[in-house]
Amino acid sequence: MASTAANLSTLFGNQVNEDLMVFVDDEHSLGVCRAAASDLGASTDAIQDGGIVEALNRIEPGHSPKKVVADISRSLDPEADVTRLVRKMGPTNHLIIIGTSNDVKVFRKMIALGAQDYLVKPLTAEDFVDAVDHVDKAGAAANTAQSGKLTVIIGVRGGTGASTIATNLAWIMANEERMTTALLDLDLHFGTSTLSLDVESGGGFREALENPHRLDKLFLDSAITKAGDRLAVLGTEEPIEEFVDVNPDSIDTLIGEISQDYSQVIVDLPRHLLPTQGALLASADTVVLVSDQTLAGIRDMNRITQAMTSLSTKGRIVRVISRVGSERVAQVAKADFQKALEEPAQYFVPEDGKTVSVCANAGKAVSEVNMKAPITKVLREMAADLSDYEEPKKKGLFGLGSKKPKKSKKAKG
C-alpha cells in the first residue's frame, strides 16, 4: 500500500484520505477496521463513524479516495445512496459495501449498482483486509489492461469551431492513426457530431445519461452509432422543448464503461456544463480549450484556465486558437494575443471556410475532403499530440528504417 494512504487532504472543509476511507455504522465494525488499518498501510483517521450517509457528506465529485468502504446498515434507501456515492466517486475509484443482509440478491444488486464487493456483518478483520486487497489487485489489473486516454474539448466561446475540431480529431485518430476511438457529443439538443459524420443518432444516449445505474455493455452498444470500423459516436438531437435531466455524475459512469473498449475517448463538452463536471475535468488526461483570436476569447480562455485550477484538473491543458485568418474581423494580433494569455496557445487552426463548408454538406471529415490543406496539417499534428501517436517505421534499403521524430509541441503558426 502506498505511503500516501496516511496523508489527509482538506477538501471542501472536510478531511478526505487520498487512498482509502471507511465509513461504518457500529462500534464492532469500527474497532475491527481500525485494528486492521495498519495491515493496509492506512491511518486510523481514515476509519470514520457514520456509514454511507457520512460518506456522501464527505466526498465531493473529483475528490474521492481511490477506495471507499461504506456501511448501508442504517440507510433509509440503500440503493439510491449507493448510486449517488458511485457517481460521486467516478469511474476510476472503487467502492466496497458493508450490510447486514446475507441474501445473494442484495449482493448482486450492489454489484449492479457499481460496488466492487459486498461484505456481511459481523465484520472480521480478515474479510475486511482481503476485500480491500482484492480491489487493489483488480484495479491494478484494469489499469494495466486499459490504455484509454480521455480528452475533453471545450469551446470557451460560441462559434469557435470546437465541435468541428473534436469531430475531426476523433476521425483522424480512428482512421489515420488506426486507434479505437469514441466521440461523445454532450450538446444534447444542438450537437453536430452525428450530422458532421453523416450518421444517425443512437437511441439510448439520453437514457444512459439519465439512468447511469442501468449502464452495461449491452445497453451501451445500443446507444452507440458506428462511423467506421474504429470510430464510435454518442450523440443525440433531443426535442428542443424537452428538458434533459442529466445527473451531474452520470457522464463519469458512462466514460468509465466506454474506456474499457476504446483507446481514445474524445468528449465535446459545452461550456454551460462546466459547473457540473468537476469530476470529468479532474480525470481528463488533456483538456483542450478552443478560442477565437478576439479580446473576449482572451478573457474567457483565462477565466476557464483559472477554473481548471480550482477544479483540481490534473491533466495537461492545451490552448487552441481557431478560425485564424486575414479575412476574420476583430482579431487581436497573434503576438498580443499570446502575451495576454496566462499561458501561450500551442496550436493555431487556420480559417478554411471553403473546405469546412464542403465537409458540412457532404458529411465528411476535413482529411477526406482536402488532405493537403493547412487546416488538415494542424489537426493531424494536434491529434498525434493528444493521442501520443507516432508514425510507424518506414522500411528503407535492406529493410532498415528509422522512426520519425515526434512532432514538436511548440506553437503552430
C-alpha positions in Angstrom: 0.0 0.0 0.0 1.3 3.4 -0.9 2.6 5.6 1.9 0.2 8.3 0.8 -2.6 6.3 2.5 -1.8 8.1 5.7 -2.0 11.5 4.2 -5.1 13.5 4.7 -6.2 16.4 2.4 -8.6 19.1 3.4 -11.2 19.4 0.6 -14.3 21.4 0.8 -13.8 21.8 4.5 -13.6 18.0 5.1 -10.6 15.7 5.6 -10.5 13.1 2.9 -7.9 10.3 2.8 -6.5 10.0 -0.7 -6.2 6.2 -0.9 -8.8 4.7 1.5 -11.6 5.8 3.7 -14.0 3.6 5.6 -17.4 4.7 6.9 -19.2 2.2 9.3 -22.2 2.4 11.5 -21.5 0.3 14.6 -18.8 0.1 17.3 -17.8 -3.5 16.5 -17.1 -2.8 12.8 -15.3 0.5 13.7 -13.0 -1.4 16.1 -12.3 -4.2 13.6 -11.4 -1.7 10.8 -9.2 0.4 13.0 -7.4 -2.6 14.2 -6.8 -3.8 10.7 -5.9 -0.3 9.3 -2.1 -0.8 9.9 -2.2 -4.0 7.8 -3.4 -1.9 4.9 -0.9 0.9 5.5 -3.7 3.2 6.4 -4.1 5.7 9.2 -6.8 5.1 11.8 -8.1 8.5 10.9 -9.3 7.0 7.6 -11.8 4.9 9.6 -14.9 7.0 10.3 -18.2 6.6 12.0 -21.5 7.4 10.2 -21.9 4.9 7.4 -22.8 5.7 3.8 -24.6 8.9 4.9 -21.3 10.3 6.2 -19.5 9.1 3.1 -22.0 11.1 0.9 -21.5 14.2 3.1 -17.7 14.0 3.0 -16.9 13.0 -0.6 -17.2 15.5 -3.4 -17.1 14.8 -7.2 -13.4 14.9 -8.4 -12.1 14.4 -4.8 -12.8 10.8 -4.0 -10.5 8.4 -2.3 -9.3 5.6 -4.5 -11.2 3.1 -2.3 -14.2 3.7 -0.1 -15.8 1.2 2.2 -19.3 2.2 3.2 -21.9 0.7 5.6 -25.5 0.7 4.4 -27.0 -0.8 7.6 -28.8 2.3 8.7 -29.5 3.8 5.3 -33.2 4.5 4.6 -32.7 4.0 0.8 -29.6 1.9 0.3 -29.9 1.6 -3.5 -30.3 5.3 -4.0 -27.4 6.1 -1.6 -25.1 3.6 -3.3 -25.9 5.0 -6.7 -25.2 8.5 -5.5 -21.9 7.5 -4.0 -20.8 5.6 -7.1 -21.5 8.7 -9.1 -19.6 11.0 -6.8 -16.6 8.6 -6.8 -16.3 8.5 -10.5 -15.3 5.6 -12.8 -11.7 5.1 -11.6 -12.3 4.6 -7.9 -13.6 1.5 -6.1 -16.5 1.0 -3.6 -17.0 -1.8 -1.1 -20.3 -2.1 0.7 -21.0 -3.5 4.2 -24.5 -4.6 5.1 -26.5 -6.9 7.3 -28.3 -9.0 4.7 -26.8 -12.3 3.7 -29.1 -12.6 0.6 -27.3 -13.2 -2.7 -29.9 -10.9 -4.4 -28.6 -8.0 -2.3 -25.0 -8.8 -3.2 -25.9 -8.9 -6.9 -27.9 -5.6 -6.6 -24.9 -3.8 -5.0 -22.6 -5.1 -7.8 -25.0 -4.0 -10.4 -25.1 -0.5 -8.9 -21.3 -0.2 -9.2 -19.9 -1.6 -6.0 -16.9 -4.0 -6.3 -17.7 -6.1 -3.3 -20.3 -6.7 -0.5 -19.4 -7.7 3.0 -21.9 -9.1 5.5 -21.8 -8.2 9.2 -20.5 -9.2 11.7 -17.3 -8.0 10.0 -14.0 -9.7 10.6 -10.5 -8.2 10.1 -9.6 -10.9 7.7 -12.7 -10.3 5.5 -12.0 -6.5 5.6 -8.3 -6.8 4.6 -9.0 -9.4 1.9 -11.7 -7.3 0.3 -9.5 -4.1 0.2 -6.5 -6.1 -1.2 -8.7 -7.7 -3.8 -9.9 -4.3 -5.0 -6.3 -3.1 -5.2 -5.3 -6.1 -7.3 -8.3 -5.8 -9.6 -7.7 -2.1 -10.0 -4.1 -2.6 -10.9 -5.1 -5.2 -13.5 -7.7 -3.0 -15.0 -5.2 -0.1 -15.2 -2.7 -2.3 -17.0 -5.3 -3.6 -19.5 -6.9 -0.2 -20.1 -4.9 2.2 -22.2 -7.7 4.7 -22.9 -6.9 8.4 -22.9 -9.5 10.9 -22.1 -9.5 14.3 -23.9 -12.1 16.9 -23.1 -12.6 19.7 -25.7 -14.3 23.0 -24.7 -15.2 26.0 -26.8 -14.6 28.9 -24.5 -17.0 30.9 -26.6 -19.7 30.0 -29.0 -18.8 29.7 -32.7 -15.1 28.9 -32.2 -15.2 25.6 -34.1 -14.6 23.4 -31.0 -17.1 20.8 -32.2 -15.5 20.7 -35.7 -12.1 20.2 -34.0 -13.4 17.5 -31.7 -15.1 15.6 -34.6 -12.1 15.8 -36.9 -9.6 14.8 -34.1 -11.7 11.7 -33.4 -11.9 10.8 -37.1 -8.1 11.2 -37.6 -7.4 9.1 -34.5 -9.7 6.3 -35.7 -9.0 6.3 -39.5 -5.4 7.6 -39.9 -3.8 6.6 -36.5 -5.9 3.4 -36.5 -6.9 3.7 -32.9 -10.3 2.6 -31.4 -11.9 6.0 -30.7 -15.2 7.1 -29.1 -16.6 10.6 -29.6 -19.2 11.9 -27.0 -21.1 15.0 -28.0 -22.7 16.4 -24.8 -24.7 19.1 -26.5 -27.9 17.0 -26.3 -30.1 19.5 -28.2 -27.9 21.1 -30.8 -24.9 18.7 -31.1 -23.4 18.3 -34.6 -21.1 15.3 -34.4 -23.5 12.8 -35.9 -24.5 15.4 -38.6 -20.9 16.1 -39.4 -20.1 12.4 -39.9 -23.4 11.7 -41.7 -24.6 9.0 -39.2 -27.8 8.5 -37.4 -28.1 9.4 -33.7 -28.2 6.4 -31.3 -31.4 5.8 -29.4 -30.1 5.3 -25.9 -27.7 8.1 -25.2 -30.2 10.3 -23.3 -31.4 7.3 -21.2 -27.8 6.4 -20.4 -27.2 9.9 -19.0 -30.5 10.0 -17.1 -30.2 6.4 -15.6 -26.5 5.6 -15.2 -27.3 2.7 -12.9 -28.7 0.8 -16.0 -25.4 1.1 -17.9 -23.9 -2.2 -19.1 -22.1 -3.2 -22.3 -25.3 -4.3 -24.0 -27.1 -1.1 -23.1 -24.1 1.0 -24.2 -23.9 -0.8 -27.5 -27.5 0.1 -28.3 -26.7 3.8 -27.8 -23.5 3.9 -29.9 -23.5 4.8 -33.6 -20.6 3.4 -35.6 -18.9 5.8 -38.0 -16.5 3.3 -39.4 -14.6 0.3 -38.0 -12.8 2.1 -35.2 -15.0 5.2 -34.5 -18.0 5.1 -32.2 -20.2 8.2 -31.8 -22.5 9.0 -28.9 -24.7 12.0 -29.8 -28.4 12.9 -29.8 -30.8 15.5 -31.1 -33.3 15.8 -28.3 -36.5 17.8 -28.8 -35.8 21.5 -28.0 -38.9 21.8 -25.8 -37.8 18.9 -23.6 -35.5 19.3 -20.6 -33.0 16.5 -20.3 -32.3 15.7 -16.6 -28.7 14.7 -16.8 -27.3 13.6 -13.4 -24.0 15.6 -12.8 -22.1 12.4 -12.2 -23.6 10.1 -14.9 -21.0 11.2 -17.5 -18.2 9.8 -15.4 -20.0 6.4 -15.2 -20.6 6.4 -18.9 -16.9 7.2 -19.7 -15.8 4.5 -17.3 -17.7 2.0 -19.4 -16.6 3.3 -22.7 -12.9 3.5 -21.7 -12.8 -0.3 -21.3 -13.3 -0.7 -25.1 -11.7 2.4 -26.7 -8.2 3.6 -26.5 -9.1 7.2 -27.2 -12.2 9.0 -25.7 -13.0 12.5 -27.0 -15.6 14.5 -25.2 -17.1 17.6 -26.8 -18.2 19.4 -23.6 -20.4 22.5 -24.0 -19.2 25.3 -21.7 -22.5 25.6 -19.9 -21.9 22.2 -18.4 -18.6 23.2 -16.8 -20.0 23.8 -13.3 -21.4 20.3 -13.1 -18.4 18.4 -14.5 -15.6 18.8 -11.9 -15.0 15.0 -11.8 -14.8 14.7 -15.6 -12.3 17.6 -15.8 -10.3 16.3 -12.9 -9.9 12.9 -14.5 -9.1 14.1 -18.1 -5.7 13.3 -19.5 -6.0 16.5 -21.5 -8.4 19.5 -21.6 -8.4 21.4 -24.9 -9.6 25.0 -24.7 -10.7 26.4 -28.0 -11.0 30.1 -28.6 -11.2 32.6 -31.4 -8.5 35.3 -31.6 -10.5 38.1 -30.0 -10.5 40.1 -26.8 -13.4 38.2 -25.5 -11.6 35.0 -26.3 -8.6 36.1 -24.2 -10.9 36.9 -21.3 -12.7 33.6 -21.4 -9.6 31.5 -22.1 -8.0 32.9 -18.9 -11.2 32.6 -16.9 -11.7 28.9 -17.8 -8.0 28.2 -17.2 -8.4 29.6 -13.7 -11.4 27.4 -13.2 -9.4 24.4 -14.2 -7.1 25.1 -11.3 -9.9 25.4 -8.8 -11.4 22.1 -10.1 -8.1 20.4 -9.5 -7.6 19.4 -13.1 -4.6 17.2 -13.1 -4.2 16.7 -16.9 -2.5 18.9 -19.4 -4.3 22.0 -20.7 -3.9 22.6 -24.4 -4.9 26.0 -25.7 -6.1 26.2 -29.3 -6.8 29.4 -31.3 -9.3 28.6 -34.1 -10.6 30.2 -37.2 -7.4 32.3 -37.7 -7.1 34.2 -41.0 -6.8 37.6 -42.6 -10.5 37.6 -43.6 -11.6 37.3 -39.9 -12.6 40.6 -38.4 -12.0 41.9 -34.9 -8.9 39.7 -34.4 -6.2 40.6 -32.0 -2.7 40.4 -33.3 -1.1 37.0 -32.6 1.8 38.4 -30.5 -0.6 40.5 -28.4 -3.0 37.5 -28.0 -0.2 35.2 -26.8 1.1 37.9 -24.4 -2.3 38.4 -22.9 -2.9 34.7 -22.2 -1.8 33.3 -18.8 -0.1 30.5 -20.8 0.6 30.8 -24.6 -1.5 28.8 -27.1 0.0 25.7 -28.6 -2.0 25.5 -31.8 -3.4 28.0 -34.3 -6.1 26.4 -36.6 -6.4 28.4 -39.8 -9.8 29.6 -41.2 -10.8 27.5 -44.2 -14.4 28.2 -44.9 -14.4 26.5 -48.3 -13.1 23.1 -47.0 -15.3 23.2 -43.9 -18.4 24.0 -45.9 -17.8 21.1 -48.3 -17.3 18.8 -45.3 -20.5 20.0 -43.7 -22.6 19.4 -46.9 -21.0 16.0 -47.6 -20.9 14.7 -44.0 -17.1 14.1 -44.3 -14.0 14.9 -42.3 -11.6 17.6 -43.3 -8.9 15.0 -44.1 -11.2 13.2 -46.5 -12.0 16.4 -48.4 -8.6 18.1 -48.6 -5.6 16.0 -47.4 -3.1 18.8 -48.0 -4.9 21.8 -46.6 -3.1 23.8 -43.8 -6.1 23.1 -41.5 -5.6 19.4 -42.1 -1.9 19.6 -41.2 -2.6 21.3 -37.9 -5.4 18.9 -37.0 -3.2 15.9 -37.7 -0.4 17.4 -35.5 -2.8 18.0 -32.8 -4.3 14.5 -33.0 -0.9 12.9 -32.8 0.0 15.1 -29.8 -3.2 14.2 -27.8 -3.1 10.5 -28.6 0.7 10.1 -28.2 0.7 8.7 -31.8 4.0 8.1 -33.5 4.2 7.2 -37.2 5.4 3.6 -37.8 8.9 3.0 -39.0 9.3 3.2 -42.8 11.3 0.5 -44.3 14.2 1.6 -46.4 17.1 -0.1 -48.2 17.7 -3.6 -46.9 14.6 -3.3 -44.7 16.2 -0.7 -42.4 14.3 2.4 -41.3 14.1 5.0 -38.7 11.2 6.2 -36.6 10.1 9.6 -37.4 10.7 12.0 -34.6 7.6 13.0 -32.6 6.4 16.4 -33.7 7.2 19.4 -31.5 4.6 20.8 -29.2 5.6 24.4 -29.9 3.0 26.9 -31.0 1.9 26.4 -34.6 1.5 29.5 -36.7 
